[in-house]
């Protein structure tokens, strides 16, 4: 009787999530705008984080230029 070899483990690559375009340092005075509803957020106090994600209307906010 032939014995079966154990099946080789399959490795699956984890899907890479698309990163929002609004990955930037939250510096004092920076402004972010929502392209859906028009909400504008201004940073008054920097948190010290290297990167931030601001979401509005389930979409990433973009940095607004003056």
NUGUFI-847920 format. One record per residue: residue number from 0; x, y, z of N, C-alpha, C in turn. Coordinates in nm, 3 decimals, m for minus. Atoms other than C-alpha are relative to their C-alpha. Example, Ala and Ser with C-alpha at 12.3 -4.5 7.8 and 13.67 -1.06 7.14 Angstrom:
REM NUGUFI-847920
ATOM,resi,n_c1,n_c2,n_c3,ca_c1,ca_c2,ca_c3,c_c1,c_c2,c_c3
ATOM,0,0.089,m0.119,0.000,1.230,m0.450,0.780,0.090,0.120,0.000 $
ATOM,1,m0.082,m0.119,m0.006,1.367,m0.106,0.714,m0.077,0.109,0.073 $
This chain:
REM NUGUFI-847920
ATOM,resi,n_c1,n_c2,n_c3,ca_c1,ca_c2,ca_c3,c_c1,c_c2,c_c3
ATOM,0,0.084,m0.118,0.000,0.000,0.000,0.000,0.089,0.125,0.000 $
ATOM,1,m0.080,m0.122,0.013,0.140,0.340,m0.098,m0.042,0.098,0.110 $
ATOM,2,0.032,m0.100,m0.101,0.165,0.604,0.170,0.003,0.138,m0.064 $
ATOM,3,0.006,m0.136,0.054,0.073,0.962,0.094,0.098,0.090,0.072 $
ATOM,4,m0.089,m0.098,m0.059,0.326,1.233,0.149,m0.084,0.118,0.050 $
ATOM,5,0.077,m0.116,m0.047,0.206,1.527,0.355,0.008,0.113,m0.103 $
ATOM,6,0.007,m0.110,0.098,0.098,1.816,0.139,0.091,0.114,0.044 $
ATOM,7,m0.088,m0.114,m0.029,0.340,2.104,0.116,m0.086,0.118,0.044 $
ATOM,8,0.075,m0.116,m0.047,0.230,2.412,0.304,0.004,0.108,m0.107 $
ATOM,9,0.009,m0.109,0.097,0.109,2.683,0.074,0.011,0.131,0.074 $
ATOM,10,m0.011,m0.132,m0.060,0.213,3.032,0.158,m0.078,0.097,m0.087 $
ATOM,11,0.077,m0.098,0.074,m0.025,3.302,0.060,0.049,0.139,0.036 $
ATOM,12,m0.044,m0.138,m0.023,0.088,3.657,0.021,m0.118,0.081,0.051 $
ATOM,13,0.106,m0.086,m0.053,m0.109,3.902,0.226,m0.023,0.113,m0.099 $
ATOM,14,0.027,m0.109,0.093,m0.285,4.158,0.008,0.052,0.131,0.057 $
ATOM,15,m0.054,m0.128,m0.042,m0.117,4.493,0.021,m0.109,0.105,m0.014 $
ATOM,16,0.104,m0.102,0.003,m0.363,4.763,0.115,0.054,0.127,m0.064 $
ATOM,17,m0.040,m0.126,0.063,m0.352,5.078,m0.091,0.002,0.107,0.108 $
ATOM,18,m0.013,m0.101,m0.102,m0.227,5.359,0.128,m0.063,0.130,m0.048 $
ATOM,19,0.061,m0.127,0.040,m0.420,5.684,0.130,0.105,0.102,m0.041 $
ATOM,20,m0.092,m0.102,0.050,m0.264,5.980,m0.044,0.037,0.100,0.108 $
ATOM,21,m0.021,m0.100,m0.103,m0.282,6.184,0.276,0.090,m0.053,0.111 $
ATOM,22,m0.096,0.043,m0.100,0.017,6.035,0.453,0.105,0.108,0.010 $
ATOM,23,m0.095,m0.109,m0.016,0.206,6.336,0.577,0.007,0.036,0.146 $
ATOM,24,m0.014,m0.043,m0.139,0.331,6.484,0.898,m0.105,0.105,0.031 $
ATOM,25,0.100,m0.097,m0.042,0.064,6.677,1.088,0.068,0.119,0.064 $
ATOM,26,m0.072,m0.116,m0.051,0.245,7.007,1.124,m0.098,0.110,0.034 $
ATOM,27,0.084,m0.112,m0.040,0.100,7.312,1.293,m0.025,0.089,m0.122 $
ATOM,28,0.039,m0.084,0.111,m0.090,7.520,1.040,m0.038,m0.076,m0.126 $
ATOM,29,0.037,0.080,0.117,m0.140,7.233,0.793,m0.151,m0.005,m0.011 $
ATOM,30,0.144,0.006,0.023,m0.485,7.220,0.635,m0.032,m0.118,m0.090 $
ATOM,31,0.044,0.116,0.076,m0.667,6.916,0.501,m0.143,0.021,m0.043 $
ATOM,32,0.134,m0.021,0.054,m0.979,6.915,0.282,m0.059,m0.132,m0.045 $
ATOM,33,0.074,0.117,0.047,m1.244,6.654,0.206,m0.051,0.030,m0.141 $
ATOM,34,0.045,m0.020,0.138,m1.311,6.616,m0.167,m0.148,m0.032,m0.017 $
ATOM,35,0.140,0.038,0.011,m1.660,6.479,m0.096,m0.092,0.111,0.051 $
ATOM,36,0.092,m0.098,m0.060,m1.823,6.731,0.141,0.059,0.140,0.014 $
ATOM,37,m0.062,m0.132,m0.007,m1.570,7.016,0.145,0.048,0.041,0.138 $
ATOM,38,m0.047,m0.032,m0.134,m1.488,7.003,0.517,0.149,0.028,m0.002 $
ATOM,39,m0.142,m0.035,m0.009,m1.154,7.171,0.594,0.041,m0.011,0.146 $
ATOM,40,m0.053,0.018,m0.134,m0.948,7.074,0.900,0.135,0.070,0.007 $
ATOM,41,m0.126,m0.070,m0.020,m0.667,7.294,1.032,0.067,m0.056,0.125 $
ATOM,42,m0.074,0.053,m0.113,m0.396,7.159,1.264,0.046,0.116,0.087 $
ATOM,43,m0.038,m0.104,m0.095,m0.361,7.383,1.571,0.117,m0.045,0.088 $
ATOM,44,m0.105,0.055,m0.084,m0.137,7.155,1.780,0.053,m0.127,m0.066 $
ATOM,45,m0.060,0.118,0.062,0.104,6.908,1.622,0.010,m0.111,0.104 $
ATOM,46,m0.001,0.113,m0.093,0.088,6.561,1.777,0.136,m0.066,0.010 $
ATOM,47,m0.131,0.061,m0.001,0.445,6.463,1.697,0.008,m0.130,m0.077 $
ATOM,48,0.000,0.122,0.080,0.343,6.165,1.483,0.073,0.025,m0.131 $
ATOM,49,m0.068,m0.014,0.128,0.547,6.099,1.172,m0.099,0.003,m0.114 $
ATOM,50,0.101,0.007,0.105,0.240,6.017,0.962,m0.137,0.000,0.063 $
ATOM,51,0.138,m0.001,m0.049,m0.131,6.074,1.003,m0.093,m0.041,m0.113 $
ATOM,52,0.107,0.032,0.095,m0.447,5.950,0.833,m0.124,0.075,0.045 $
ATOM,53,0.123,m0.069,m0.030,m0.740,6.186,0.829,m0.104,m0.047,m0.100 $
ATOM,54,0.106,0.049,0.085,m1.062,6.038,0.696,m0.126,0.082,0.022 $
ATOM,55,0.129,m0.068,m0.005,m1.388,6.215,0.615,m0.084,m0.061,m0.111 $
ATOM,56,0.088,0.064,0.100,m1.685,6.064,0.432,0.060,m0.131,m0.050 $
ATOM,57,m0.065,0.129,0.029,m1.490,5.734,0.442,0.108,0.011,m0.107 $
ATOM,58,m0.107,m0.023,0.097,m1.224,5.887,0.213,0.113,0.075,0.067 $
ATOM,59,m0.111,m0.075,m0.058,m0.875,6.014,0.295,m0.007,0.148,m0.040 $
ATOM,60,m0.002,m0.144,0.028,m0.849,6.392,0.321,0.133,0.034,m0.065 $
ATOM,61,m0.123,m0.042,0.067,m0.594,6.567,0.102,0.051,0.128,0.064 $
ATOM,62,m0.059,m0.120,m0.055,m0.351,6.832,0.218,m0.034,0.116,m0.093 $
ATOM,63,0.042,m0.116,0.078,m0.477,7.170,0.107,0.114,0.100,m0.007 $
ATOM,64,m0.100,m0.104,0.017,m0.238,7.422,m0.037,m0.071,0.133,0.005 $
ATOM,65,0.061,m0.132,m0.017,m0.297,7.789,0.018,m0.052,0.052,m0.126 $
